[in-house]
C-alpha cells in the first residue's frame, strides 16, 4: 500500500500533472495578438471610410461573403458583392438626414488567429454635425483566404 501511495504522490507532483490532465484546446482568447488587432482595425477603418464616401463597392470589399446582418429583429444575408443598389443603401439614411458616421469605440473582446469579436459603438451625424444617434453593435471579422473582412454584424441600428 505504501508503494502505491508513493507512486500516486510522485505522479501528482509531475509538471502539469501529466497523467491527471487531458489536452485542452483553447479557441478564442481575451489575449489578442497585436498583428491581428492591427489588421482588424485597418479593415474597420476602411469599412467606415468607404461607408462615409457612399462607396458601395469599396464598402463591400471590407466584407466576407456570405455576409450576415442582424438588425431590427431581422437577419439578412448578402450572398455576394454587387447585389445591392447604392441609391437604395445610402438613400434611406440620407432621407433621415444622415451625412456621416464615426466609431465611438471598437474593443476586441475575443480573438483567434482567424476570427475576432469586436464590441463597437458608432454614431450617425447630420451634415451640420448634429448627432442623430449612437448605436451599439457586435462585429465579427474573419480571416478567409488570407484576408480579414466583416462577416457578421449585429446592430441596434435600423
LUMPA-935358 format. One record per residue: residue in one letter; y, z, x of N, C-alpha, C, CB in turn; residue number from 1. Coordinates in Angstrom, 2 decimals, decimal comma, padded with zeros to 5 digits. Glycine has a CB too. Example, Ala and Ser with C-alpha at 12.3 -4.5 7.8 and 13.67 -1.06 7.14 Angstrom:
BEGIN
[rec "A" [-005,69 007,80 013,19] [-004,50 007,80 012,30] [-003,30 007,80 013,20] [-004,47 009,05 011,31] 1]
[rec "S" [-002,25 007,08 012,85] [-001,06 007,14 013,67] [000,03 007,87 012,90] [-000,60 005,72 014,08] 2]
REM end
This chain:
BEGIN
[rec "X" [-001,18 000,00 000,81] [000,00 000,00 000,00] [001,25 000,00 000,86] [-000,01 001,19 -000,93] 1]
[rec "X" [001,20 000,77 002,01] [002,34 000,80 002,92] [002,66 -000,59 003,45] [002,07 001,76 004,08] 2]
[rec "X" [001,60 -001,38 003,78] [001,81 -002,72 004,32] [002,48 -003,64 003,30] [000,48 -003,32 004,77] 3]
[rec "X" [002,12 -003,55 002,06] [002,74 -004,37 001,01] [004,19 -003,96 000,82] [001,96 -004,24 -000,33] 4]
[rec "X" [004,46 -002,68 000,80] [005,84 -002,19 000,66] [006,68 -002,65 001,83] [005,86 -000,66 000,56] 5]
[rec "X" [006,13 -002,57 003,04] [006,85 -003,01 004,24] [007,12 -004,51 004,18] [006,06 -002,65 005,51] 6]
[rec "X" [006,13 -005,29 003,76] [006,29 -006,74 003,64] [007,38 -007,08 002,63] [004,97 -007,40 003,24] 7]
[rec "X" [007,39 -006,44 001,48] [008,41 -006,68 000,46] [009,79 -006,31 000,97] [008,10 -005,91 -000,82] 8]
[rec "X" [009,89 -005,21 001,72] [011,15 -004,78 002,30] [011,66 -005,84 003,29] [010,99 -003,41 003,00] 9]
[rec "X" [010,78 -006,36 004,13] [011,17 -007,37 005,12] [011,60 -008,66 004,42] [009,99 -007,66 006,10] 10]
[rec "X" [010,85 -009,09 003,44] [011,21 -010,32 002,73] [012,55 -010,19 002,00] [010,11 -010,69 001,73] 11]
[rec "X" [012,81 -009,03 001,42] [014,08 -008,81 000,71] [015,26 -008,82 001,66] [014,04 -007,49 -000,04] 12]
[rec "X" [015,03 -008,48 002,92] [016,11 -008,41 003,90] [016,39 -009,75 004,56] [015,78 -007,38 004,96] 13]
[rec "X" [015,55 -010,77 004,33] [015,77 -012,07 004,95] [017,10 -012,66 004,48] [014,61 -013,04 004,62] 14]
[rec "X" [017,78 -013,43 005,34] [019,05 -014,07 004,94] [018,85 -014,92 003,69] [019,61 -014,93 006,08] 15]
[rec "X" [019,70 -014,70 002,72] [019,62 -015,48 001,48] [018,45 -015,13 000,61] [019,54 -016,91 001,81] 16]
[rec "X" [017,72 -014,10 001,00] [016,53 -013,70 000,23] [015,71 -014,93 -000,14] [016,95 -012,92 -001,07] 17]
[rec "X" [015,25 -015,61 000,87] [014,61 -016,92 000,77] [013,56 -017,01 -000,34] [013,97 -017,26 002,07] 18]
[rec "X" [012,75 -015,99 -000,49] [011,71 -016,08 -001,50] [012,17 -015,62 -002,87] [010,52 -015,27 -001,06] 19]
[rec "X" [013,28 -014,88 -002,93] [013,73 -014,34 -004,20] [014,66 -015,30 -004,95] [014,44 -013,02 -003,97] 20]
[rec "X" [015,17 -016,33 -004,27] [016,11 -017,23 -004,91] [015,54 -018,64 -004,98] [017,44 -017,24 -004,15] 21]
[rec "X" [015,99 -019,37 -005,98] [015,68 -020,79 -006,06] [016,96 -021,55 -005,74] [015,12 -021,18 -007,47] 22]
[rec "X" [016,84 -022,84 -005,51] [018,01 -023,67 -005,19] [019,00 -023,65 -006,35] [017,59 -025,13 -004,86] 23]
[rec "X" [020,27 -023,55 -006,02] [021,32 -023,55 -007,02] [022,16 -024,80 -006,79] [022,19 -022,25 -006,95] 24]
[rec "X" [022,38 -025,54 -007,85] [023,21 -026,73 -007,78] [024,57 -026,37 -008,35] [022,58 -027,94 -008,54] 25]
[rec "X" [025,61 -026,63 -007,59] [026,96 -026,37 -008,08] [027,63 -027,71 -008,36] [027,79 -025,53 -007,05] 26]
[rec "X" [027,87 -027,99 -009,62] [028,53 -029,23 -010,03] [029,82 -028,86 -010,73] [027,62 -030,09 -010,96] 27]
[rec "X" [030,92 -029,25 -010,15] [032,21 -028,85 -010,68] [032,58 -027,52 -010,08] [032,20 -028,78 -012,24] 28]
[rec "X" [033,80 -027,40 -009,66] [034,21 -026,20 -008,97] [035,69 -025,96 -009,18] [033,89 -026,30 -007,48] 29]
[rec "X" [036,09 -024,72 -008,97] [037,52 -024,40 -009,01] [038,14 -024,61 -007,63] [037,74 -022,95 -009,50] 30]
[rec "X" [037,29 -024,82 -006,62] [037,77 -025,16 -005,28] [037,95 -026,67 -005,23] [036,78 -024,67 -004,18] 31]
[rec "X" [039,17 -027,12 -004,97] [039,50 -028,54 -005,08] [039,68 -029,14 -003,69] [040,77 -028,75 -005,93] 32]
[rec "X" [038,98 -030,22 -003,42] [039,16 -030,97 -002,17] [040,56 -031,57 -002,19] [038,04 -032,08 -002,00] 33]
[rec "X" [041,39 -031,32 -001,19] [042,76 -031,85 -001,18] [042,83 -033,37 -001,27] [043,46 -031,40 000,09] 34]
[rec "X" [041,82 -034,06 -000,77] [041,80 -035,54 -000,88] [041,59 -035,97 -002,31] [040,70 -036,15 000,02] 35]
[rec "X" [040,76 -035,23 -003,03] [040,54 -035,52 -004,45] [041,82 -035,26 -005,23] [039,38 -034,68 -005,02] 36]
[rec "X" [042,45 -034,12 -005,02] [043,67 -033,83 -005,78] [044,77 -034,84 -005,47] [044,17 -032,40 -005,47] 37]
[rec "X" [044,91 -035,27 -004,22] [045,93 -036,27 -003,88] [045,66 -037,58 -004,61] [045,96 -036,51 -002,35] 38]
[rec "X" [044,40 -038,01 -004,65] [044,05 -039,26 -005,33] [044,30 -039,15 -006,83] [042,59 -039,62 -005,07] 39]
[rec "X" [043,95 -038,01 -007,41] [044,13 -037,80 -008,85] [045,62 -037,78 -009,20] [043,46 -036,49 -009,29] 40]
[rec "X" [046,43 -037,06 -008,43] [047,86 -037,01 -008,72] [048,52 -038,37 -008,54] [048,55 -035,99 -007,82] 41]
[rec "X" [048,02 -039,16 -007,61] [048,55 -040,51 -007,43] [048,29 -041,36 -008,67] [047,93 -041,18 -006,18] 42]
[rec "X" [047,08 -041,27 -009,22] [046,75 -042,00 -010,45] [047,64 -041,53 -011,60] [045,25 -041,83 -010,81] 43]
[rec "X" [047,80 -040,21 -011,73] [048,64 -039,69 -012,82] [050,11 -040,08 -012,66] [048,52 -038,17 -012,89] 44]
[rec "X" [050,59 -040,15 -011,43] [051,96 -040,64 -011,20] [052,09 -042,09 -011,65] [052,34 -040,52 -009,70] 45]
[rec "X" [051,13 -042,91 -011,28] [051,15 -044,33 -011,67] [050,99 -044,47 -013,18] [050,03 -045,10 -010,95] 46]
[rec "X" [050,16 -043,63 -013,77] [049,98 -043,62 -015,22] [051,33 -043,42 -015,91] [048,99 -042,50 -015,63] 47]
[rec "X" [052,09 -042,41 -015,49] [053,36 -042,11 -016,13] [054,41 -043,18 -015,82] [053,87 -040,74 -015,69] 48]
[rec "X" [054,44 -043,67 -014,59] [055,40 -044,71 -014,21] [055,21 -045,97 -015,04] [055,27 -045,04 -012,72] 49]
[rec "X" [053,97 -046,43 -015,17] [053,70 -047,65 -015,93] [053,90 -047,44 -017,43] [052,28 -048,14 -015,67] 50]
[rec "X" [053,61 -046,25 -017,92] [053,85 -045,92 -019,33] [055,35 -046,00 -019,63] [053,29 -044,51 -019,67] 51]
[rec "X" [056,16 -045,37 -018,79] [057,61 -045,38 -019,00] [058,20 -046,78 -018,85] [058,28 -044,44 -018,01] 52]
[rec "X" [057,58 -047,63 -018,03] [058,04 -049,01 -017,86] [057,55 -049,90 -019,00] [057,55 -049,57 -016,52] 53]
[rec "X" [056,77 -049,32 -019,91] [056,18 -050,06 -021,03] [055,35 -051,25 -020,51] [057,28 -050,56 -021,99] 54]
[rec "X" [054,71 -051,00 -019,37] [053,86 -051,98 -018,70] [052,42 -051,72 -019,12] [054,03 -051,91 -017,14] 55]
[rec "X" [052,00 -052,32 -020,22] [050,67 -052,05 -020,77] [049,56 -052,41 -019,80] [050,49 -052,82 -022,07] 56]
[rec "X" [049,67 -053,55 -019,13] [048,63 -053,93 -018,17] [048,55 -052,91 -017,03] [048,89 -055,34 -017,61] 57]
[rec "X" [049,70 -052,55 -016,47] [049,72 -051,56 -015,39] [049,20 -050,21 -015,84] [051,12 -051,41 -014,84] 58]
[rec "X" [049,57 -049,83 -017,06] [049,11 -048,56 -017,62] [047,59 -048,57 -017,75] [049,77 -048,29 -018,98] 59]
[rec "X" [047,05 -049,65 -018,32] [045,60 -049,74 -018,48] [044,88 -049,83 -017,14] [045,25 -050,96 -019,34] 60]
[rec "X" [045,57 -050,28 -016,10] [044,96 -050,30 -014,76] [044,69 -048,89 -014,24] [045,88 -051,05 -013,78] 61]
[rec "X" [045,32 -047,87 -014,85] [045,06 -046,48 -014,44] [043,89 -045,87 -015,21] [046,31 -045,63 -014,63] 62]
[rec "X" [043,32 -046,61 -016,14] [042,20 -046,14 -016,96] [040,86 -046,48 -016,30] [042,26 -046,76 -018,36] 63]
[rec "X" [039,83 -045,78 -016,77] [038,44 -046,19 -016,61] [037,98 -046,63 -017,99] [037,52 -045,01 -016,01] 64]
[rec "X" [037,10 -047,59 -018,04] [036,58 -048,09 -019,32] [035,08 -047,89 -019,40] [036,92 -049,58 -019,51] 65]
[rec "X" [034,58 -047,59 -020,60] [035,38 -047,36 -021,80] [036,30 -046,14 -021,60] [034,47 -047,15 -023,03] 66]
[rec "X" [037,42 -046,18 -022,31] [038,45 -045,14 -022,23] [038,51 -044,43 -023,58] [039,85 -045,74 -021,84] 67]
[rec "X" [038,53 -043,09 -023,54] [038,46 -042,30 -024,76] [039,75 -041,48 -024,95] [037,24 -041,36 -024,73] 68]
[rec "X" [040,19 -041,40 -026,21] [041,35 -040,56 -026,52] [041,06 -039,80 -027,82] [042,66 -041,41 -026,65] 69]
[rec "X" [041,24 -038,49 -027,76] [041,11 -037,63 -028,93] [042,50 -037,08 -029,24] [040,06 -036,48 -028,69] 70]
[rec "X" [043,06 -037,50 -030,37] [044,39 -037,06 -030,77] [044,50 -037,17 -032,29] [045,52 -037,91 -030,07] 71]
[rec "X" [045,23 -036,24 -032,86] [045,40 -036,26 -034,31] [044,08 -036,14 -035,06] [046,10 -037,52 -034,73] 72]
[rec "X" [043,10 -035,49 -034,43] [041,80 -035,32 -035,07] [040,93 -036,57 -035,06] [042,00 -034,88 -036,47] 73]
[rec "X" [041,37 -037,62 -034,37] [040,60 -038,87 -034,34] [040,26 -039,26 -032,91] [041,38 -040,00 -035,02] 74]
[rec "X" [039,03 -039,71 -032,73] [038,59 -040,22 -031,43] [038,76 -041,73 -031,45] [037,10 -039,81 -031,11] 75]
[rec "X" [039,41 -042,25 -030,43] [039,49 -043,71 -030,29] [038,84 -044,09 -028,97] [040,99 -044,21 -030,36] 76]
[rec "X" [038,26 -045,26 -028,97] [037,58 -045,77 -027,79] [038,13 -047,16 -027,49] [036,04 -045,80 -027,99] 77]
[rec "X" [038,58 -047,34 -026,28] [039,05 -048,65 -025,83] [037,99 -049,16 -024,87] [040,49 -048,56 -025,14] 78]
[rec "X" [037,27 -050,18 -025,27] [036,13 -050,68 -024,50] [036,53 -051,37 -023,21] [035,34 -051,63 -025,34] 79]
[rec "X" [037,70 -052,03 -023,22] [038,15 -052,73 -022,01] [039,65 -052,96 -022,11] [037,40 -054,07 -021,82] 80]
[rec "X" [040,24 -053,32 -021,00] [041,68 -053,59 -020,96] [041,99 -054,87 -021,74] [042,16 -053,72 -019,50] 81]
[rec "X" [043,24 -054,98 -022,17] [043,71 -056,21 -022,80] [043,45 -056,33 -024,28] [043,10 -057,34 -022,13] 82]
[rec "X" [042,97 -055,27 -024,92] [042,66 -055,35 -026,35] [043,81 -054,91 -027,24] [041,45 -054,51 -026,66] 83]
[rec "X" [044,87 -054,36 -026,64] [045,98 -053,85 -027,44] [047,23 -054,69 -027,23] [046,27 -052,38 -027,10] 84]
[rec "X" [048,12 -054,60 -028,21] [049,38 -055,30 -028,16] [050,48 -054,34 -027,69] [049,73 -055,90 -029,54] 85]
[rec "X" [051,23 -054,74 -026,68] [052,27 -053,90 -026,09] [053,32 -053,48 -027,13] [052,95 -054,64 -024,95] 86]
[rec "X" [053,71 -054,39 -028,00] [054,72 -054,07 -029,02] [054,21 -052,97 -029,94] [055,09 -055,33 -029,84] 87]
[rec "X" [052,95 -053,04 -030,32] [052,39 -052,01 -031,19] [052,27 -050,67 -030,47] [051,03 -052,46 -031,72] 88]
[rec "X" [051,79 -050,70 -029,23] [051,57 -049,46 -028,48] [052,89 -048,72 -028,26] [050,91 -049,75 -027,12] 89]
[rec "X" [053,91 -049,43 -027,77] [055,17 -048,77 -027,43] [056,17 -048,78 -028,58] [055,78 -049,43 -026,23] 90]
[rec "X" [056,03 -049,74 -029,49] [056,96 -049,88 -030,62] [056,97 -048,67 -031,54] [056,62 -051,09 -031,42] 91]
[rec "X" [055,80 -048,11 -031,82] [055,73 -046,94 -032,69] [056,46 -045,75 -032,08] [054,27 -046,57 -032,97] 92]
[rec "X" [056,29 -045,56 -030,79] [057,01 -044,47 -030,11] [058,52 -044,72 -030,13] [056,52 -044,33 -028,67] 93]
[rec "X" [058,92 -045,96 -029,89] [060,34 -046,28 -029,86] [060,99 -046,09 -031,23] [060,55 -047,72 -029,38] 94]
[rec "X" [060,25 -046,34 -032,30] [060,77 -046,10 -033,65] [061,09 -044,63 -033,87] [059,75 -046,58 -034,71] 95]
[rec "X" [060,38 -043,76 -033,15] [060,62 -042,32 -033,25] [061,72 -041,87 -032,29] [059,33 -041,55 -032,95] 96]
[rec "X" [062,33 -042,83 -031,59] [063,42 -042,52 -030,67] [062,99 -042,33 -029,23] [064,10 -041,31 -031,13] 97]
[rec "X" [061,70 -042,50 -028,94] [061,20 -042,29 -027,59] [061,77 -043,31 -026,61] [059,69 -042,37 -027,59] 98]
[rec "X" [062,16 -042,79 -025,45] [062,63 -043,64 -024,36] [061,75 -043,47 -023,12] [064,08 -043,33 -024,03] 99]
[rec "X" [061,38 -042,22 -022,80] [060,56 -041,98 -021,62] [059,87 -040,62 -021,73] [061,42 -042,05 -020,33] 100]
[rec "X" [058,90 -040,44 -020,86] [058,14 -039,18 -020,81] [058,11 -038,69 -019,37] [056,69 -039,37 -021,36] 101]
[rec "X" [057,76 -037,41 -019,21] [057,58 -036,86 -017,86] [056,54 -035,76 -017,91] [058,92 -036,33 -017,28] 102]
[rec "X" [055,86 -035,58 -016,78] [054,92 -034,48 -016,66] [055,69 -033,17 -016,52] [053,97 -034,70 -015,44] 103]
[rec "X" [055,29 -032,15 -017,27] [055,83 -030,80 -017,08] [054,94 -030,02 -016,12] [055,95 -030,06 -018,44] 104]
[rec "X" [053,65 -030,19 -016,26] [052,70 -029,65 -015,28] [051,42 -030,44 -015,32] [052,42 -028,15 -015,55] 105]
[rec "X" [050,72 -030,39 -014,19] [049,41 -031,02 -014,03] [048,62 -030,09 -013,13] [049,51 -032,49 -013,42] 106]
[rec "X" [047,67 -029,40 -013,72] [046,87 -028,43 -012,98] [045,41 -028,83 -013,02] [047,06 -027,00 -013,55] 107]
[rec "X" [044,86 -029,11 -011,85] [043,43 -029,41 -011,79] [042,70 -028,09 -011,98] [043,02 -030,10 -010,42] 108]
[rec "X" [041,86 -028,02 -013,00] [041,17 -026,77 -013,31] [039,72 -026,78 -012,85] [041,23 -026,51 -014,79] 109]
[rec "X" [039,13 -027,97 -012,72] [037,76 -028,09 -012,23] [037,63 -029,46 -011,59] [036,71 -027,90 -013,37] 110]
[rec "X" [036,77 -029,54 -010,59] [036,61 -030,83 -009,92] [035,27 -030,93 -009,22] [037,73 -031,05 -008,92] 111]
[rec "X" [034,85 -032,17 -009,06] [033,73 -032,50 -008,18] [034,20 -033,72 -007,39] [032,38 -032,80 -009,00] 112]
[rec "X" [033,31 -034,33 -006,67] [033,69 -035,49 -005,87] [033,99 -036,71 -006,72] [032,59 -035,82 -004,88] 113]
[rec "X" [033,56 -036,70 -008,00] [033,77 -037,89 -008,83] [034,25 -037,61 -010,26] [032,51 -038,67 -008,89] 114]
[rec "X" [034,62 -036,36 -010,55] [035,17 -036,04 -011,88] [036,09 -034,85 -011,77] [034,03 -035,76 -012,91] 115]
[rec "X" [037,24 -034,94 -012,45] [038,25 -033,90 -012,39] [038,78 -033,63 -013,79] [039,40 -034,29 -011,43] 116]
[rec "X" [038,94 -032,34 -014,13] [039,57 -031,93 -015,38] [040,98 -031,45 -015,06] [038,74 -030,79 -016,10] 117]
[rec "X" [041,97 -032,04 -015,74] [043,36 -031,72 -015,45] [044,04 -031,20 -016,72] [044,12 -032,97 -014,89] 118]
[rec "X" [044,51 -029,97 -016,65] [045,32 -029,36 -017,71] [046,73 -029,91 -017,52] [045,28 -027,75 -017,67] 119]
[rec "X" [047,24 -030,59 -018,54] [048,57 -031,19 -018,41] [049,47 -030,78 -019,57] [048,47 -032,72 -018,35] 120]
[rec "X" [050,74 -030,93 -019,34] [051,73 -030,90 -020,41] [052,77 -031,94 -020,05] [052,37 -029,45 -020,59] 121]
[rec "X" [053,13 -032,75 -021,04] [054,18 -033,73 -020,82] [055,21 -033,59 -021,92] [053,60 -035,17 -020,78] 122]
[rec "X" [056,39 -034,13 -021,64] [057,48 -034,10 -022,63] [057,94 -035,52 -022,89] [058,66 -033,22 -022,14] 123]
[rec "X" [058,36 -035,75 -024,11] [058,95 -037,03 -024,51] [060,44 -036,83 -024,73] [058,26 -037,60 -025,80] 124]
[rec "X" [061,22 -037,84 -024,31] [062,67 -037,78 -024,41] [063,26 -039,04 -025,05] [063,27 -037,57 -023,04] 125]
[rec "X" [064,42 -038,87 -025,64] [065,22 -039,99 -026,14] [066,05 -040,54 -024,97] [066,14 -039,53 -027,33] 126]
[rec "X" [066,68 -041,68 -025,17] [067,49 -042,31 -024,12] [068,64 -041,43 -023,67] [068,04 -043,64 -024,61] 127]
[rec "X" [069,17 -040,58 -024,56] [070,29 -039,70 -024,19] [069,81 -038,44 -023,46] [071,07 -039,30 -025,43] 128]
[rec "X" [068,50 -038,34 -023,22] [067,95 -037,20 -022,50] [067,54 -036,03 -023,38] [068,92 -036,72 -021,51] 129]
[rec "X" [067,80 -036,14 -024,68] [067,40 -035,05 -025,58] [065,88 -035,05 -025,77] [068,12 -035,17 -026,95] 130]
[rec "X" [065,36 -033,87 -025,92] [063,92 -033,65 -026,00] [063,37 -033,97 -027,37] [063,58 -032,22 -025,63] 131]
[rec "X" [062,29 -034,73 -027,40] [061,55 -034,97 -028,65] [060,49 -033,88 -028,81] [060,88 -036,39 -028,66] 132]
[rec "X" [059,74 -033,61 -027,75] [058,71 -032,58 -027,84] [057,89 -032,44 -026,57] [057,79 -032,88 -028,98] 133]
[rec "X" [057,16 -031,32 -026,50] [056,22 -031,03 -025,42] [054,81 -031,19 -025,99] [056,45 -029,58 -024,83] 134]
[rec "X" [053,88 -031,67 -025,17] [052,52 -031,93 -025,63] [051,50 -031,47 -024,59] [052,33 -033,42 -025,94] 135]
[rec "X" [050,67 -030,52 -024,97] [049,57 -030,06 -024,12] [048,43 -031,07 -024,21] [049,09 -028,63 -024,54] 136]
[rec "X" [047,76 -031,28 -023,09] [046,66 -032,24 -023,06] [045,65 -031,87 -021,99] [047,18 -033,66 -022,82] 137]
[rec "X" [044,46 -032,40 -022,12] [043,44 -032,31 -021,09] [043,08 -033,74 -020,72] [042,17 -031,50 -021,58] 138]
[rec "X" [043,22 -034,06 -019,46] [042,86 -035,38 -018,96] [041,63 -035,22 -018,08] [044,05 -036,04 -018,16] 139]
[rec "X" [040,70 -036,13 -018,24] [039,52 -036,18 -017,38] [039,57 -037,50 -016,62] [038,19 -036,05 -018,21] 140]
[rec "X" [039,62 -037,38 -015,31] [039,63 -038,55 -014,44] [038,28 -038,64 -013,76] [040,79 -038,48 -013,40] 141]
[rec "X" [037,81 -039,87 -013,59] [036,53 -040,09 -012,93] [036,72 -041,11 -011,80] [035,46 -040,57 -013,93] 142]
[rec "X" [035,85 -041,00 -010,83] [035,82 -041,97 -009,75] [034,62 -042,86 -009,99] [035,75 -041,28 -008,33] 143]
[rec "X" [034,90 -044,11 -010,30] [033,85 -045,09 -010,59] [034,09 -046,32 -009,73] [033,82 -045,46 -012,11] 144]
[rec "X" [033,04 -046,81 -009,12] [033,15 -047,98 -008,24] [034,23 -047,79 -007,18] [033,45 -049,23 -009,07] 145]
[rec "X" [034,32 -046,56 -006,66] [035,26 -046,26 -005,58] [036,70 -046,09 -006,00] [035,19 -047,33 -004,59] 146]
[rec "X" [036,97 -046,02 -007,31] [038,35 -045,95 -007,80] [038,51 -044,84 -008,83] [038,78 -047,30 -008,42] 147]
[rec "X" [039,57 -044,03 -008,67] [039,88 -042,98 -009,65] [040,64 -043,58 -010,82] [040,71 -041,84 -008,99] 148]
[rec "X" [040,37 -043,08 -012,03] [041,10 -043,51 -013,22] [040,92 -042,50 -014,34] [040,63 -044,90 -013,67] 149]
[rec "X" [041,77 -042,62 -015,34] [041,74 -041,73 -016,51] [040,64 -042,22 -017,45] [043,13 -041,69 -017,24] 150]
[rec "X" [039,65 -041,38 -017,66] [038,51 -041,72 -018,51] [038,67 -041,18 -019,93] [037,21 -041,18 -017,90] 151]
[rec "X" [039,27 -039,98 -020,04] [039,33 -039,30 -021,33] [040,63 -038,51 -021,43] [038,11 -038,36 -021,53] 152]
[rec "X" [041,27 -038,61 -022,58] [042,47 -037,80 -022,86] [042,27 -037,09 -024,18] [043,76 -038,69 -022,90] 153]
[rec "X" [042,50 -035,80 -024,17] [042,51 -035,01 -025,40] [043,92 -034,44 -025,50] [041,39 -033,86 -025,41] 154]
[rec "X" [044,63 -034,87 -026,52] [046,06 -034,56 -026,59] [046,46 -034,02 -027,95] [046,88 -035,79 -026,27] 155]
[rec "X" [047,49 -033,20 -027,94] [048,09 -032,73 -029,19] [049,24 -033,62 -029,61] [048,56 -031,29 -029,05] 156]
[rec "X" [049,47 -034,70 -028,85] [050,49 -035,69 -029,24] [049,89 -036,58 -030,32] [050,97 -036,54 -028,01] 157]
[rec "X" [050,75 -037,10 -031,16] [050,27 -038,02 -032,20] [049,97 -039,38 -031,61] [051,30 -038,16 -033,32] 158]
REM end
